[in-house]
Amino acid sequence: MSATPASAADAAASIRTPASGSATASRVVAIDVARWLAIVGMMSAHLLSSVAASWTGGTDAQAHVADVVIAGANGNASSLFAVLAGVSLVLATRSLLARGARGAALRSVVGRAIVVGAVGVVLASTAPPVYVVLNFLAFAMVVAAPLLLAPSWVVGAVAVALWLGGSQIALAVREWRFGEGIYRVSDDLDGSPWAALVDLVATGEYPAVTWVPMLAVGILVARAVLAARSTNRARVLGLGLLGVGAVVGTAATVVSQRVMDAEADAWAAEQGFTELLPWLLRFGTGTPPDASWWWQATAIPHTGTIGDVARGVGVGVAVIGALVALLPPGSRLPRALAPVRAAGAAPFTIYTLHVCALLAASVAWGLAGGGEVAVGAGGETTLPPWYVAGFGILGLHVLGTLVLGALLARADAKGPLERIASAVARSFAAPRDESLTR
């Protein structure tokens, strides 16, 4: 199902819940739940990686479970976030677009992106133990914003073009900037403005050339959901999205595994990367190691390849589809699950707190020293203490999201950073929104 910007906006106008002006007014609950799942997936990827890296195929149950969880969360959580970011662009601008305030809608996105990007730059400047996504997300939001005004076929064409060519663009720019080599990534944005722009577009961990197509898919999904004017249609749409996403994600994964089985060992031997190969096949830093055709067919997380984007988009669309089928627009969660919805409505705040907690734990470990050395698939790795990584600290982080969600749900309030971003977005939209003064 496709929809023009106008028809999606008109459909959005019919979706209302009580308590206008509150945090729960006019929300699509399925999207909030999807955001919370993405948050949990992201936390799992951050907090279980070192545990999973210690698994050698032996009897260590914790390491084995961590390896399985990481296989599902790594790359998929960030891709789900990217697709949801596109959905959020539509939801955040739907009232402005419904009034025909196209310029105000674009300015509101810029205002929101400025807040997100500013927090991202501050977080990245503290050198946390994870790549910070906010600055890249903010830039991708601005780049994708004009698609909000485009018909769906244009949005789809842009998504396909960047899906097929984005990784090659990123590789070409990275080679031009850094020369040959793998794992050369610069995303702390502490260089010149020109270097920062190149990072945001192509050479960072989450470059726009491979993230914008995922936001574009999110825009299409949001339009379709808002255009489904009845509960039954929304459920059918959700099941369709689930089916399509599952097929695409599974196909990308199967093709990737077969290609890696056929090509990876020979390539690694030729390039002299045999010892590094286990790591290269687990994750990337924005691009694959080279432009070989078979790398483009792999679905290795954070490489931005054709296979990686297809797998990530497939998983994201499937998750959103399943939740839309269960919780079509206008639905309400049981009261007991209100903290999940409220936490999912505050991903900006929760992500920021999560990164700050990771930084504090990393500093504490650095001061305390120590750590158990384990031999994993990629060689020796130092296992950090419980407060830095592992299932225990993951449980505390997830519990923290629910505690914050419970507080926000009880107060019927947005997250603090969401309130700031919304206020700035409104201020950017207001000056030239003539419809507000009529």
C-alpha positions in Angstrom: 0.0 0.0 0.0 1.3 3.4 -0.8 0.2 6.9 0.0 1.0 10.4 -1.1 2.1 12.9 1.6 -1.3 14.6 1.5 -3.3 11.3 1.9 -1.0 10.1 4.7 -1.5 13.5 6.5 -5.2 13.3 6.1 -5.3 9.8 7.5 -3.1 11.0 10.4 -5.7 13.6 11.3 -8.2 10.8 12.0 -5.9 9.1 14.5 -6.6 10.7 17.9 -6.5 9.5 21.5 -7.7 11.3 24.5 -5.8 13.9 26.5 -4.7 16.1 23.7 -1.4 17.8 24.4 -0.3 15.0 26.7 2.5 12.5 26.1 0.0 9.9 25.0 -2.1 12.0 22.6 -2.2 10.9 19.0 0.5 8.2 19.4 0.9 5.0 17.4 1.5 2.6 20.3 3.1 -0.1 18.1 5.9 2.3 17.1 6.6 3.1 20.7 6.9 -0.6 21.5 9.1 -1.1 18.5 11.4 1.7 19.8 11.7 0.0 23.2 12.6 -3.3 21.5 15.3 -1.4 19.5 16.6 0.1 22.7 16.9 -3.4 24.4 18.6 -4.7 21.3 21.0 -1.9 21.2 21.8 -2.4 24.9 22.4 -6.1 24.3 24.8 -5.3 21.5 26.8 -2.9 23.7 26.8 -5.0 26.9 27.2 -8.6 25.6 29.8 -8.2 22.9 32.8 -9.0 25.0 31.0 -11.9 26.6 30.1 -13.3 23.2 33.6 -12.8 21.9 34.9 -15.3 24.5 32.8 -18.2 23.2 34.8 -20.8 21.4 32.0 -23.4 20.8 32.6 -25.1 24.1 30.4 -25.5 27.1 30.3 -22.0 28.5 26.6 -21.5 28.5 26.6 -17.8 29.3 29.1 -17.0 26.5 27.0 -19.2 24.1 23.8 -17.4 24.9 25.5 -14.1 24.6 26.8 -15.1 21.2 23.3 -16.0 20.1 21.8 -12.8 21.4 24.6 -10.7 19.7 24.0 -12.5 16.4 20.4 -11.3 16.6 20.9 -7.8 18.0 24.2 -6.6 16.4 23.3 -4.5 13.4 19.6 -5.3 13.5 18.9 -3.0 16.5 20.6 0.0 14.8 18.8 -0.8 11.5 15.5 -0.9 13.3 16.3 2.4 14.8 17.0 3.8 11.4 13.7 2.6 9.9 11.9 3.9 13.0 13.6 7.3 12.5 11.9 7.5 9.1 8.6 6.5 10.7 9.1 9.2 13.3 9.8 11.9 10.7 6.3 11.2 9.3 4.6 11.1 12.7 6.3 14.3 14.0 5.4 16.3 10.9 2.0 14.9 10.1 0.0 17.8 11.7 2.0 20.4 9.8 1.7 18.6 6.5 -2.0 18.1 7.1 -2.3 21.9 7.1 -0.1 22.3 4.1 2.7 23.9 6.1 5.5 22.1 4.1 8.2 24.6 4.8 7.4 24.5 8.5 7.5 20.7 8.5 11.0 20.8 7.0 12.2 23.5 9.5 10.8 21.5 12.4 13.0 18.5 11.3 16.0 20.7 11.2 15.3 22.0 14.7 14.9 18.6 16.1 18.0 17.4 14.3 20.1 20.2 15.8 19.2 19.1 19.3 19.9 15.4 18.5 23.2 16.3 16.8 24.3 18.6 19.6 23.8 15.9 22.2 25.6 13.4 19.9 28.6 15.6 19.5 28.9 16.1 23.2 28.6 12.4 23.9 31.1 11.5 21.2 33.6 14.1 22.6 33.7 12.2 25.9 35.1 9.1 24.0 32.6 6.5 25.3 33.3 2.8 24.7 30.7 2.6 21.8 30.2 4.5 18.6 27.7 7.3 19.1 24.9 7.2 16.6 23.1 10.5 17.4 25.2 12.8 15.3 24.9 10.6 12.2 21.1 10.2 12.9 20.7 13.9 13.0 22.4 14.4 9.7 20.4 11.6 8.1 17.2 13.2 9.3 18.0 16.5 7.6 19.0 14.7 4.4 15.9 12.6 4.4 13.5 15.4 5.3 12.8 16.5 1.7 11.4 13.0 1.1 8.5 13.9 3.4 7.3 16.2 0.6 7.9 13.7 -2.2 5.4 11.1 -3.6 6.0 7.5 -2.5 7.4 6.4 -5.8 10.2 9.0 -5.5 10.9 7.9 -1.9 11.1 4.3 -3.1 13.4 5.2 -6.0 15.8 7.0 -3.7 15.8 4.1 -1.3 16.6 1.6 -4.0 19.3 3.8 -5.6 21.1 4.3 -2.3 20.6 0.6 -1.3 22.4 -0.5 -4.4 25.0 2.2 -4.6 25.5 3.7 -1.1 28.2 1.2 0.0 30.2 1.7 -3.2 30.0 5.5 -2.7 31.2 5.1 0.9 34.1 2.8 -0.2 35.2 5.3 -2.9 35.1 8.3 -0.5 36.9 6.3 2.2 39.7 5.2 -0.2 40.0 8.8 -1.5 40.3 10.2 2.1 42.3 7.5 3.8 43.8 5.3 1.1 43.6 1.6 1.2 43.0 -0.3 4.4 40.3 -1.7 6.6 38.7 -0.4 9.8 39.8 3.2 9.1 36.9 5.1 10.6 36.7 8.6 11.9 33.3 9.5 13.5 34.2 11.6 16.6 33.6 14.7 14.4 36.5 16.5 16.2 38.3 17.6 13.0 37.6 20.3 10.5 34.0 21.0 9.4 34.9 19.5 6.0 36.2 16.3 7.6 33.1 16.1 9.8 30.9 16.5 6.8 32.7 13.7 4.9 32.3 11.5 8.0 28.6 12.1 8.2 28.1 11.5 4.5 30.4 8.5 3.8 33.3 7.6 6.1 31.7 7.3 9.6 30.3 4.3 11.3 26.7 5.2 10.2 27.1 7.1 7.0 24.2 8.9 5.4 24.6 7.1 2.1 23.7 3.8 3.7 21.3 5.1 6.4 19.1 7.4 4.4 17.6 4.4 2.4 16.6 2.9 5.7 14.9 6.1 6.8 13.2 6.2 3.4 11.7 2.8 4.0 10.5 4.0 7.3 8.8 6.9 5.6 7.0 4.5 3.3 6.0 2.3 6.2 4.6 5.2 8.2 2.5 6.4 5.2 1.1 3.0 4.7 0.2 2.6 8.4 -1.4 6.0 8.6 -3.4 5.4 5.4 -4.9 2.2 6.8 -8.0 3.8 8.1 -9.5 0.8 9.9 -8.3 -1.6 12.4 -8.8 -4.6 10.1 -6.8 -2.9 7.3 -4.0 -2.0 9.7 -3.8 -5.6 10.9 -3.7 -6.9 7.3 -1.0 -4.4 6.5 1.0 -5.4 9.5 0.9 -9.0 8.6 2.0 -8.1 5.1 4.9 -6.1 6.4 5.8 -8.9 8.7 5.8 -11.4 5.8 7.7 -9.2 3.4 10.3 -8.2 6.0 10.8 -11.8 7.1 11.4 -13.0 3.5 13.8 -10.1 2.7 15.8 -10.5 5.9 16.0 -14.3 5.7 17.0 -14.2 2.0 19.7 -11.7 2.7 21.1 -13.8 5.6 21.0 -17.1 3.6 22.7 -15.5 0.6 25.3 -13.9 2.8 26.2 -17.2 4.6 26.6 -19.0 1.3 28.8 -16.3 -0.2 31.0 -16.2 2.8 31.4 -19.9 2.9 32.5 -19.9 -0.7 34.7 -16.8 -0.8 35.9 -15.6 2.6 38.8 -18.0 3.3 40.4 -17.6 -0.1 40.0 -13.8 0.1 41.5 -13.6 3.6 44.5 -15.8 2.5 45.1 -13.6 -0.5 44.9 -10.4 1.5 46.9 -11.6 4.5 43.9 -11.2 6.8 43.4 -14.8 7.9 43.8 -14.0 11.6 41.4 -11.1 11.3 38.8 -12.9 9.3 36.7 -14.0 12.3 36.3 -10.4 13.3 35.7 -9.1 9.8 32.8 -11.6 9.4 31.2 -10.3 12.7 30.9 -6.6 12.1 32.2 -3.6 10.1 32.8 0.1 10.7 30.6 1.6 8.0 31.8 -0.2 4.9 33.1 -3.6 3.9 36.9 -4.1 3.7 36.9 -3.8 -0.1 34.7 -3.4 -3.2 34.6 -7.1 -4.1 31.3 -8.3 -5.4 31.0 -11.0 -2.8 31.4 -8.5 0.1 28.4 -6.6 -1.3 26.4 -9.8 -1.1 27.2 -10.3 2.6 24.9 -9.2 5.4 27.6 -8.5 7.9 26.4 -5.8 10.4 27.6 -2.2 10.1 29.1 -2.7 6.7 26.4 -0.9 4.7 26.5 -3.5 1.9 23.6 -4.4 -0.2 23.1 -7.5 1.9 23.5 -5.7 5.2 20.9 -3.0 4.4 18.5 -5.7 3.0 18.8 -7.7 6.2 18.5 -4.7 8.5 15.5 -3.3 6.6 13.9 -6.7 6.5 14.2 -7.2 10.2 13.0 -3.7 10.9 10.0 -3.9 8.7 9.1 -7.3 10.1 9.2 -6.1 13.7 7.1 -3.0 12.9 4.7 -5.1 10.9 4.2 -7.6 13.7 3.5 -4.9 16.2 1.1 -3.0 13.9 -0.8 -6.3 13.5 -1.0 -6.7 17.3 -1.5 -3.1 18.1 -3.1 -1.2 15.2 -3.3 2.6 15.4 -5.7 3.7 18.1 -4.9 0.6 20.3 -4.0 0.9 23.9 -1.6 -1.3 25.8 -2.7 -2.9 29.1 -1.9 -0.6 32.0 0.8 -3.1 33.2 2.7 -2.5 29.9 2.5 1.3 30.1 6.1 1.6 31.2 7.2 -0.1 27.9 5.2 2.3 25.8 6.5 5.3 27.7 10.1 4.1 27.6 9.7 3.6 23.8 8.4 7.1 23.5 11.7 8.4 25.1 14.5 6.7 23.1 16.6 9.9 22.9 16.7 10.3 26.7 17.2 6.6 27.3 20.0 6.3 24.7 21.8 9.3 26.2 21.6 7.9 29.7 22.7 4.5 28.5 25.8 5.9 26.9 26.6 8.0 30.0 26.3 4.9 32.1 28.6 3.0 29.8 31.2 5.8 30.0 31.0 5.9 33.8 31.5 2.2 34.0 34.4 2.3 31.6 36.1 5.0 33.6 35.6 3.0 36.8 37.1 -0.1 35.2 40.1 1.9 34.0 40.7 3.2 37.5 40.2 -0.2 39.1 42.1 -2.2 36.5 41.9 -6.0 36.2 39.8 -8.3 34.1 39.8 -12.0 33.2 41.6 -12.9 29.9 39.7 -15.4 27.8 40.5 -17.0 24.4 37.6 -16.6 21.9 37.0 -17.0 18.2 39.1 -14.0 17.3 42.0 -14.6 19.8 42.5 -13.4 23.3 40.0 -11.0 24.8 39.8 -9.4 28.3 36.5 -9.9 30.0 35.5 -6.7 31.8 33.9 -6.7 35.3 30.2 -7.3 35.8 29.4 -3.6 35.9 30.9 -3.0 32.4 29.4 -6.0 30.5 27.4 -9.1 30.9 23.8 -10.2 31.5 23.7 -8.7 35.0 24.4 -5.2 33.9 22.2 -5.6 30.8 19.3 -6.5 33.2 20.0 -3.4 35.2 20.0 -1.2 32.1 16.7 -2.7 30.8 15.2 -2.3 34.3 16.3 1.3 34.2 14.3 1.8 31.0 11.2 0.4 32.7 11.6 2.5 35.8 11.9 5.7 33.7 9.0 4.5 31.6 6.9 4.0 34.7 7.7 7.5 35.9 6.9 9.0 32.6 3.7 7.0 32.2 2.5 8.0 35.6 3.1 11.7 34.9 1.8 11.3 31.3 5.0 13.1 30.2 7.6 13.0 27.5 11.3 12.3 28.2 13.3 15.4 29.1 15.3 15.4 25.9 12.2 14.7 23.8 10.6 17.7 25.4 13.5 19.9 24.5 13.7 18.5 20.9 10.0 19.1 20.5 10.1 22.6 21.8 13.0 23.5 19.5 11.2 21.9 16.5 8.1 24.0 17.3 10.1 27.1 17.5 11.7 26.4 14.1 8.4 25.7 12.6 6.5 28.7 14.0 8.0 31.8 12.5 6.9 31.1 8.9 4.0 28.9 9.5 1.3 31.3 8.3 -1.5 28.9 9.1 -0.8 29.4 12.8 -1.7 33.1 12.6 -4.8 32.7 10.5 
